[in-house]
């Protein structure tokens, strides 16, 4: 995740007072997916309010004994009985602690639980909240097994740790007001008044992606969202995962289309454990092929995105993965 995205995440976290209370009560949390609601019609992966259905967990694959050799990291995790992950508790639709149930919900959180089920046979995880500046050190010290935290794959980071994946692609995307049906993708922004964050990648990307668009810049994400809702611009262009979180908190807006730039997220692993990386990549391929990945998308990030589900990124397709 970029420094710009990280700073916006911090501002967003400050506004989520209920979630902040839950975080203050517990620096770590456990989740097993058992509290997910029944699936809703028309959304195969969806339960209630952005929580994936219990049926997704029930149908998820489990590794065979042959896939978990004695002495491997996977064998150690299976014996321990839970997957130790580094992540967040304050990112709506990605990894947010439910203040009522205490479970951690969202795309990253659910992917971690599904990896736990693949290894252990049940979605047992222990989440250690970490900062972006400590991820590499924790993985190198084996203080956590994996990191699920919108962790952008870069060649520089790949000299310190390993990445499985990519498992999710983000990038700049478009948000509009809920009742707007005229804008369906960035191509429809030509000649429009477009809200952007000052000094964000949108400033330089829009002239090429939407020729003739006029930019209206705001210093913070909350200011930009308010401007969109108050009709001071036709659309808001920002990082996809941030817009999805905004749409979760603001029912008057929605995300349209897919990201039109690319930022690939990987699962952080210890760099010295090539066997574990191969194992996690094979798991990703399985859940992409059997539709599990798509159901997690539909029940989390996809719950606020208008349009079909995206194609999952190809494993090993990004430099550093």
NORZIQUI-V510750 format. One record per pair of residues at least 24 apart in sequence whose ideal C-beta (glycine too) atoms are under 7 Angstrom apart, sorted by sequence separation. I is the first residue (numbers start at 0). J is the second residue. D is the distance in whole Angstrom. If there is no record, write none. Layout:
i | j | d
I | J | D
I | J | D
This chain:
i | j | d
32 | 56 | 5
135 | 159 | 5
185 | 209 | 6
188 | 212 | 5
196 | 220 | 6
228 | 252 | 6
287 | 311 | 5
86 | 111 | 7
135 | 160 | 5
220 | 245 | 7
224 | 249 | 6
227 | 252 | 6
84 | 111 | 5
196 | 223 | 6
224 | 252 | 7
82 | 111 | 7
171 | 200 | 6
194 | 223 | 5
171 | 201 | 6
284 | 314 | 6
205 | 236 | 6
283 | 314 | 6
82 | 114 | 6
194 | 226 | 5
82 | 115 | 4
171 | 204 | 6
194 | 227 | 6
81 | 115 | 7
280 | 314 | 5
201 | 236 | 4
82 | 118 | 6
111 | 147 | 5
201 | 237 | 6
110 | 147 | 6
194 | 232 | 4
199 | 237 | 7
80 | 119 | 6
193 | 232 | 6
84 | 124 | 6
86 | 126 | 5
88 | 128 | 6
107 | 147 | 4
192 | 232 | 5
193 | 233 | 7
194 | 234 | 7
77 | 118 | 6
82 | 123 | 7
87 | 128 | 6
107 | 148 | 7
192 | 233 | 5
193 | 234 | 5
194 | 235 | 4
195 | 236 | 6
196 | 237 | 6
76 | 118 | 5
77 | 119 | 5
81 | 123 | 4
82 | 124 | 5
83 | 125 | 5
84 | 126 | 5
85 | 127 | 5
107 | 149 | 7
191 | 233 | 4
49 | 92 | 6
76 | 119 | 7
80 | 123 | 6
81 | 124 | 6
191 | 234 | 6
193 | 236 | 6
81 | 125 | 5
83 | 127 | 7
85 | 129 | 4
73 | 118 | 5
188 | 234 | 6
85 | 134 | 6
254 | 303 | 6
263 | 312 | 6
253 | 303 | 6
254 | 304 | 5
255 | 305 | 5
256 | 306 | 6
176 | 227 | 7
182 | 233 | 7
208 | 259 | 6
254 | 305 | 7
255 | 306 | 7
85 | 137 | 6
176 | 228 | 7
182 | 234 | 6
253 | 305 | 5
257 | 309 | 5
174 | 227 | 7
50 | 104 | 5
59 | 113 | 5
263 | 317 | 4
49 | 104 | 7
61 | 116 | 6
62 | 117 | 5
265 | 320 | 6
61 | 117 | 6
62 | 118 | 6
93 | 149 | 6
110 | 166 | 7
204 | 260 | 6
247 | 303 | 6
59 | 116 | 5
60 | 117 | 6
243 | 300 | 5
246 | 303 | 4
51 | 109 | 5
85 | 143 | 4
61 | 120 | 5
84 | 143 | 6
175 | 234 | 5
28 | 88 | 7
56 | 116 | 6
83 | 143 | 5
84 | 144 | 7
86 | 146 | 7
174 | 234 | 7
200 | 260 | 7
243 | 303 | 5
83 | 144 | 5
84 | 145 | 5
85 | 146 | 4
86 | 147 | 5
87 | 148 | 6
106 | 167 | 7
173 | 234 | 5
174 | 235 | 5
243 | 304 | 7
82 | 144 | 6
84 | 146 | 7
86 | 148 | 5
82 | 145 | 7
84 | 147 | 6
85 | 148 | 7
173 | 236 | 6
171 | 236 | 6
22 | 88 | 5
34 | 100 | 5
56 | 122 | 6
171 | 237 | 7
22 | 89 | 6
171 | 238 | 6
172 | 239 | 4
28 | 96 | 6
34 | 102 | 5
76 | 144 | 6
174 | 242 | 5
169 | 238 | 6
170 | 239 | 6
18 | 88 | 7
169 | 239 | 5
172 | 242 | 5
18 | 89 | 6
169 | 240 | 5
174 | 245 | 7
184 | 255 | 6
185 | 256 | 7
30 | 102 | 4
72 | 144 | 7
174 | 246 | 7
183 | 255 | 5
184 | 256 | 4
28 | 101 | 6
30 | 103 | 5
177 | 250 | 7
182 | 255 | 6
183 | 256 | 6
15 | 89 | 6
22 | 96 | 6
177 | 251 | 5
185 | 259 | 5
21 | 96 | 5
28 | 103 | 5
176 | 251 | 6
177 | 252 | 6
176 | 252 | 6
177 | 253 | 5
12 | 89 | 4
18 | 95 | 6
21 | 98 | 4
175 | 252 | 7
18 | 96 | 6
20 | 98 | 7
30 | 108 | 6
174 | 252 | 5
175 | 253 | 6
174 | 253 | 7
18 | 98 | 6
32 | 112 | 5
174 | 254 | 5
175 | 255 | 6
17 | 98 | 5
31 | 112 | 7
8 | 90 | 6
30 | 112 | 6
172 | 254 | 6
173 | 255 | 5
173 | 256 | 6
172 | 256 | 7
172 | 258 | 5
171 | 258 | 6
170 | 258 | 3
171 | 259 | 6
169 | 258 | 6
170 | 259 | 7
171 | 260 | 5
31 | 121 | 7
32 | 122 | 5
168 | 258 | 7
170 | 260 | 4
31 | 122 | 5
149 | 240 | 6
170 | 261 | 5
31 | 123 | 6
170 | 262 | 5
168 | 261 | 6
169 | 262 | 5
30 | 124 | 6
29 | 124 | 6
168 | 263 | 5
169 | 264 | 6
29 | 125 | 6
167 | 264 | 5
27 | 125 | 6
28 | 126 | 5
165 | 263 | 4
166 | 264 | 6
27 | 126 | 6
165 | 264 | 6
166 | 265 | 7
27 | 127 | 5
164 | 264 | 7
165 | 265 | 5
166 | 266 | 6
27 | 128 | 7
164 | 265 | 4
26 | 128 | 6
163 | 265 | 6
164 | 266 | 5
162 | 265 | 3
163 | 266 | 4
162 | 266 | 7
162 | 267 | 6
163 | 268 | 6
162 | 268 | 7
160 | 267 | 5
161 | 268 | 4
160 | 268 | 6
161 | 269 | 7
160 | 269 | 7
161 | 270 | 5
160 | 270 | 5
151 | 262 | 6
152 | 263 | 5
159 | 270 | 7
151 | 263 | 7
152 | 264 | 7
151 | 264 | 6
152 | 265 | 4
163 | 276 | 5
150 | 264 | 6
149 | 264 | 5
150 | 265 | 6
161 | 276 | 5
163 | 279 | 4
150 | 267 | 5
163 | 280 | 5
166 | 283 | 6
147 | 266 | 6
164 | 283 | 6
146 | 266 | 7
163 | 283 | 7
145 | 266 | 5
146 | 267 | 3
145 | 267 | 6
145 | 268 | 6
5 | 131 | 6
141 | 269 | 6
138 | 267 | 5
138 | 268 | 7
139 | 269 | 7
0 | 131 | 7
138 | 269 | 5
134 | 267 | 6
168 | 312 | 5
93 | 240 | 6
165 | 312 | 4
0 | 149 | 5
0 | 150 | 7
1 | 151 | 7
164 | 314 | 6
0 | 151 | 5
92 | 243 | 5
165 | 316 | 7
92 | 244 | 6
165 | 317 | 5
91 | 244 | 4
90 | 244 | 6
92 | 247 | 5
165 | 320 | 6
91 | 247 | 4
164 | 320 | 6
91 | 248 | 6
162 | 319 | 6
162 | 320 | 5
157 | 319 | 4
156 | 319 | 7
154 | 318 | 5
114 | 279 | 7
117 | 282 | 5
152 | 317 | 5
154 | 319 | 5
153 | 319 | 6
152 | 319 | 5
114 | 282 | 6
152 | 320 | 5
113 | 286 | 6
113 | 291 | 7
110 | 295 | 6
109 | 295 | 5
106 | 295 | 6
106 | 296 | 7
109 | 299 | 6
106 | 299 | 4
105 | 299 | 5
106 | 300 | 5
3 | 199 | 6
49 | 247 | 7
72 | 272 | 6
73 | 275 | 7
71 | 274 | 6
72 | 275 | 4
73 | 278 | 6
14 | 221 | 7
92 | 299 | 5
92 | 300 | 5
10 | 219 | 6
11 | 220 | 7
10 | 220 | 6
10 | 221 | 7
92 | 303 | 7
66 | 278 | 7
7 | 220 | 5
60 | 285 | 5
60 | 286 | 7
60 | 289 | 7
59 | 291 | 6
11 | 244 | 6
4 | 238 | 5
7 | 241 | 6
55 | 291 | 6
4 | 241 | 6
55 | 294 | 5
55 | 295 | 7
51 | 294 | 7
55 | 298 | 7
51 | 295 | 6
52 | 298 | 6
51 | 298 | 3
50 | 298 | 7
51 | 299 | 6
44 | 293 | 7
49 | 298 | 7
44 | 294 | 3
49 | 299 | 6
43 | 294 | 5
44 | 295 | 6
44 | 296 | 7
45 | 297 | 6
46 | 298 | 6
44 | 297 | 4
45 | 298 | 4
49 | 302 | 5
43 | 297 | 6
44 | 298 | 4
42 | 297 | 6
42 | 298 | 7
45 | 302 | 6
